[in-house]
Amino acid sequence: RLLSRAGIPGCLSSHFSIIFKLENTGLEALFSLEKRARDQRIMESHEDIAASLQMITDKVMLHMAKHLYENAGSENLCLAGGVTLNCVTNKIAFEETPFVNLFVQPAAHDAGTALGAAFFIWNHLLDNEQRQPMTHAYLGPSFTDAEIEAELQAHGLSYKHTDQVEREVADLISQNNIVGFFQDRMEIGPRALGNRSLLADPRHPDMREILNRKVKHREYFRPLVPSILYEQAKNWFHIEKETSAADFMLIAYPAKESRKDKIPAVVHVDGTSRIQTVKKDTNPRYHKLISEFYRISGVPIVLNTSFNDSEPIVCTPKDAINTFLKTGIDYLALGDFIVDKANNR
């Protein structure tokens, strides 16, 4: 009825597809509210609409998931599409149904269709055996230390080389510094999973505001991720069903009441966190960094957000250096090199 009243041409079929014209102004008329400009103050009416859309999305996805369980004859739920980047909805679709396993492709948005097409051809058209499960998203380009050092020199930066980068970065984070962490192969998809990340101390109560204002230049409410050692996750969060979606920041879990005050920068206003579980065999360097921070602080978590500022996530050493220089990032760890902003002003 809302769609009809708003004058939006659309249909909800048995395949759960919907046609929606983004340029339609019907919603503005329906709510007597103009579309918010990027720099416009967020009002309570905007928050109400967003909360309502989230609630409806949750209900539709849960309905779909229940229908699939009843009719598909499988205990495995696989999700893709841009909507499934919504970690709250994924949790509801999984935990409030009898499904045993959940897989969400980490490049769940349109870019991931390239992977889907390749697997479809490999498995179904060429009749090859199924490949191994997708356990990580580190499929992008990487750069040697020689390439990184050449870029540092091209920018005329002062830097140091270290064979203890994980320990040194953990120590810098514990001193309330923001560190750009650029390592190994880039992630596929919209989530930075420790190789193209901005890292900070989750214990700092103001770190969310500092990062969103000083570096990311985005809305105050945008959540930041706790990257947690896989083996510690259940000690800090209520996890009813374990899923690989947590490896890709694609599910939200409530923080345990006794732990919330210890990690205020990564617990959202509703008490949940979009966690990333970090496994030693998947990303040994990032796992070691978090382990070092755990040794220093007693907290097996670092704050993680994507290494960018209103642009795509950095891909190359040049991208990382440019973002580092123009934002409030304190240190840059590129491979085995560390750059101190204070020495490069």
Steps between C-alpha positions, in 0.01 A plus 500: 500500500789734574641439153163567343439816701847626412431454131790257461468241223594171657403140555592238757492161331535145629868534413521796738607743227413866516521770235571840644587827329748688713421831334134476604397781735198317640669425831581867550132585452388210719716603795484877433877499518754588232789267428785589734806663347839354591596794722154550651444437870342164580160553658288263707268452202793369294590259779139379523487424127833316512388293801172415328677390182733282705206339680318425173818364342548269798143371474518441124834319525377284787188409301719408202737292712215306664345434158833373367556269797155349461534445126867463406586190704835632620646608835738739324399862441704685236440871449615752241393837367556846638232464769699217658774745592251590776649316798192545722266349244737209440501418872119492514467289184747247642432488874120511480480207257609135535788538253822347631752676276515849349726619220499857373728573206731783616456691173124462534425813299499527119878455470469146633298386198830454315597229750157342475518490122845341510392232749182428303701440183763294683257280692194471277593574140845339505388236752809533719513402866402752765796705616595548865279722719570873489676554833647844435460806279867585441486471121625845394845633409802498730826695493858412589703688758715631214193647328378649827838655582527649151163673551604630843817644349308651207290692754810610690378345824700418810441138607651206682524129423408246768471125533254548789224691320216318677642568846582863422157571351330339800705725728411810296131412513515455877627860523182627328656545156312437177703272273452434130578130455587398142612138457509216247207445260205738491154375596223447248174667596410811699644388836858558612601179676841594637708556187372846401380620840512790741567364849448656841436420867144373565530598868510873422146635558541783247678305226187451288437874490868576437523261206169598342578872532878517469566236235185362337304828492165323525192478722556471874294181538690286251619189689856374518598134506659294777752266338526225760710188531278214384579296808382784728176598322259307723658649811405851389182460293178299522532260206209258471604356165852513364539604135773593254306824441680627811832462315376756247325754730162385373317421823433693822514357851409652839798582718496331839381734773819453701713594197321804353676758716840361402450563125270805471634611160377185323163437668209659314220691672283185497766297684610299196817491294570406139789276592786355299643175632868469407651154457871428513500277193308757292693819585800418722639854498175663610443225756847564642434875523178446696679245720768760577232756588336236723834451677532874560140585589321184608249560217515256201345760269614789284274763347490459122354718225574525130810693392337782302348845525188547285676301225541131412715300741870553431647240265859603430780642716447833323131497598591426861763774519270762347217419745745494790635845414165673455319363807551477875668158494795498742710213364517295182617137497577397142637147488800506733531880494354745752446870428444751781283799400684718752825451305342580163323833530 
